[in-house]
Amino acid sequence: MQESCVGSHTIQTHGARLARKHTHDWVVLILLAAAVLALHYAPSFARFVGKDMMTDIKYPVKQSTVPAWAVPIISILCPVVMFISLYVARRDVYDLHHATLGVLFAVLLTGALTDAIKNAVGRPRPDFFWRCFPDGMQLYDQVTGGVICHGEKSFLKDGHRSFPSGHTSWSFAGLGFLSLYLSGKIKAFDRKGHVAKLCIVILPLLLASLVGISRIDDYRHHWEDVVVGGLIGYIMAMLCYLHFFPPPHHHQGWGPYAYFDMLEELEAGNSNNAQHQQSAGGHHIGVTGQHHNGASRNFLESGSA
């Protein structure tokens, strides 16, 4: 089971069989994507916001440094491009398939969990005041002291989706998976003390952290939202990675479980074939010997007569 065995398992030779074997996983993935979309547009809990709460949510409205459309590129496309690049170099469709499947599950599970919590908590964003009162004219209920907003409804709805940070959770899910993937491929934890390998492993996590920091700087999230979002994303990344790959410090951490299972099945099949051929050869020799002995007896009996 050496790494040098990689090289003969391409999309053309093993791709169709591998896809059929994991058809149900791809179906679940599609359903999960639909669930994420539904949760994203579902109404969130409109948490009570009073006049005395406005101090912490009166930050100005700013454009996002990392727009929403860039998050799937960062969390999904960047890791998949790395997987494809390594496939071109190594020609291992098992690694490509399971890495792609793993990162998609990590991101979509994170998205579903994040949006479900967002909708249930309904925490106001730091810029909620200007979403509620875009003209600065404040209006409160005389009995409860709650805000009476007159801002744009869709913008106001998004103002109740602060906890946890979706940008951060998605980024840590995708880039956290990539970090674990790279640490296994370059054998970062081989106990040889190569710090350069550690820098490569940390780089995706640094990018994810910068995405989270940008959400605080843009006044879209409180720091607690970013911390919890990062934890959710990275935990899901670890769970999904370990579902498809050995731990990065394992001696087989460079490849997916499915690859080593395939090699074991191949070795078992070759061993059975060898035993079958050996058994068939022995049977052929035995029959030949019996035929030779029978002929000799017949010759001797005919001579003696």
N, C-alpha and C positions, 0 to 999 in steps of 0.2 A: 504493500500500500504506500508507495513512494510518490512524491509529487511529480516525479518524472513520468508517471503514467498518463498525465494529462496530455491530450493532443489529438485523440481520435474520436472525440464525442462532440460533433458539430450540430448545428441546427438541421442540416440536411440529413444526417444519419440518425439522430436521436430526438430531434425537436418535436416531430409529430407524436411520437410515442409518449414523450414526456408531457406534452400538452393534454393528450387524452387522459393520462393518469391523474392529472390535476384539474380536470374540467370543473369539478364541483368547487374547487378553491376559487377559480376565476368567476364562477357564478355568484358565490358568496361575496366576492370583491365588488361585483357590479351592484348587488343589492345594498352593500355597505355604502357605496358611493351615492346611491339614491337616498339612503337614510341621512347621510351627511347633508345633502342638498335640501332635504325636507326640513331638517333641524335648523339649518341656516336661515330659512325663511319663515320658520315658525314664530309666533308671537312670544316675546319674553315677558317675564314677570315685571310689572310696573311697580317697582319698589317705592315706598313713600319717601318723598323728598320734601323737607321743610325749610323754612327760611333760615333757621339757625344752622343748617347743614351746608349752606352755600359757600362757606369760606374755603373748603377743601376742593370744591368742584367749580371754581370760577376761573380756571385757566383759559387762555385764548384758544380759539380753534385754528389749527394749523394743518397744512397739507402733510400727508404721510410721506416720510422719507423713503419707506419701503411700501409701495402701493400693493393693494390686495392681489392684483394680477401677477405680481412678481413672486409671491409666496410659493405657488406650485412650482415655479421654475427653480427656486432655491431648494425646496424640500424634496422635489421628485425628479425634475429633469437633470439637475447637476449630478445626483448619485447615479441615475440610470446611464448618463453619458460615461461616467467612470466605469460602470459595469460593462458597457459595450466595448470600451477601449481595452479592458483586460480580456474580454472575450476574443477580440481580434488578435491579441498577443498570445493567448493560451489555448483558444479553441475548446473551451469547456462549456457546453450548453447547460449542464447541470448548475454550474455556478451562476451563469447569466440568468437562468430562469428563476432560481430560488432567491437570488439577491433582488431581482426586480419584484417578484411576488412579495418578498419580505418587506421591502421599503414601502410598497403600496399599502400593504396591510397596516404597517406602523403608522403611516400618515393618516389613512382613513379612519382607523380606530381612534387615533388621537383627535381627529376632527369631530367624530361623532361624540366622543366623551366631552370635548371642550364645548361644543355647541349646546349639548344637553345641560351642562353646568351653567353656561352663560344664561340660557333661558330660564333656568330654575332660580338663579340668584338674583339677576336683574340689577346688578350694582351700577350706579351712575358713573360715567366716565369723568375724568378731571375737567373736561370742557363742557360739562352738562349745562351749566348756567347759560352759556351763549347758544346752545342748542334749544333750550327752553325759551329764552328771551332774546332772540336774535337782534332786536332793536334796543335792548337794554331796559325796556319798560317792564318792571317786575309786577307780578300779580299773584296774590296768595289767597287761599281760602280763609275767610274770617273766623271760621270755627276750628278747623284742624291746623291751620297754618301751612298746609301743603301747597306746593306750587300749582299754578294754573297756567300751563304752557300754551304758547301760541306759535311755536316754531313748526318747521316742516315735519310732517308726521313720520316719514321714513327716516329722516335724520335724527329725529327725537327717539324713535324706536331703537336705533343703533346706539343711542346714548345710554341705554340701559343694559349694554352688553360688555361691560368692562372686565368682569372676572369670569374665567382667567383669560390671558392674552392668547388669541388664536394665532397671530403671527408667530409668537414665540413658541407655542406648543408644536405647531407644524414644522417650524425650522429645526427644533431640537429632535423631533421625530425622524425627519429625513436625514439631516446632517449628523445626528447622533448615530443612526444606523450606518451611515457612510464611515464614520469614525471607527466604529467597531469592525466593520468590514475591512477597512484598510489595515487596522492593527493586526488582524488575522493574516492578511495577505503578506505583509512585510515582516511578520513575526516580531512585532514590537516588544513582546514580553518574553523573549527567549533567554533572558538573564545574562545577556552579553553587554548590557550597559551602553547601547548606542542611542545617544540623546537625539540624534537627527530623526530617528524613527518616531520618537515620542513627539517631536515637533509636528510631524506629518499627521499623527493621530489627533493632536490638539487643534490643528488648523480648522477643520469643519466645526468644532465646538466653539471656537472663537468667532467664526462667522455667524453662527446661531445666536451667540451672546450679543453681538453687535446689533442684530435684528431686534432682540428684546430691548436693548438700551435705547434704540431709536424710538420705540413705542412710548417710553417714558419721556424722552426729549420732545416728542411731538404732542405730549399731553393727551395721549389716547388711552393710557393705562396708568394705574398706580403701580408702585414697585411690587406690591404683593401679587398683583395680577401676573406680572412678568415672571416672578420667581415660581409661582405655582404652575404657570403655563410651561415653563422650562422643565420642571420636574415631571409633569404629566407626559410631555413629549419624549423625554429621555427614558423614562421607565417603559413606555410602550415600545420605544426603539430597542431596548435591551430584551424585552419579552419576545418580540417578533424575531430579532436576530438569533436568539438562542433557540427559537423554535426550528430554525432552518440550518443553523451553523453551530459547530462546537464553540466553546468559549475561546476567545482570542489567544489565551495563554496555553491552550491545549496543543499537543504535538500535531494534531490533525486540524488545527484551527484555520488552516489555509483553504479548506474546501468544505462544501455543504455535506450534511449527513447523507443525502441522497446519492452523492457521488461514491462514497465509501460503501454504501449498501449495494450499489450497482456492481462495484468491483467484487464484493463478496459473493453476489449471485453469479457473476461471471466465473469466478474461481471454482465455485461449487459445481457449476455446469461443466467446466472443463475437467474437473476431477471425476465426475460421474461418467463423462464420455471416455476418459482414459481407462477407467475400471471396466466399462462395458466392452471396449475394444480388447482389453487384456483378457477378459473372460471369454469373448468370442474367439480370440486367437488360441486360447488353451483348449476350447472345445473343438476347434478345427484340428488341432494337433492330435487330440485324443481320438477323433473319428478316423483320421488318417492311419494312426497306429493300429486301431482295431481292424481296419480294412486290410492292412499289410499282414497282420498276424493271421487273419482268416484266410487270405490267399495262400500263405505259406502252409497252413494246415491242409488245405485242399490239394496242394501240389504233392505234399508228402503222402497223403492218403491215396492219391491216384497212382503214385510211384510204387507204393507197397502192394497195391492190388495187382 
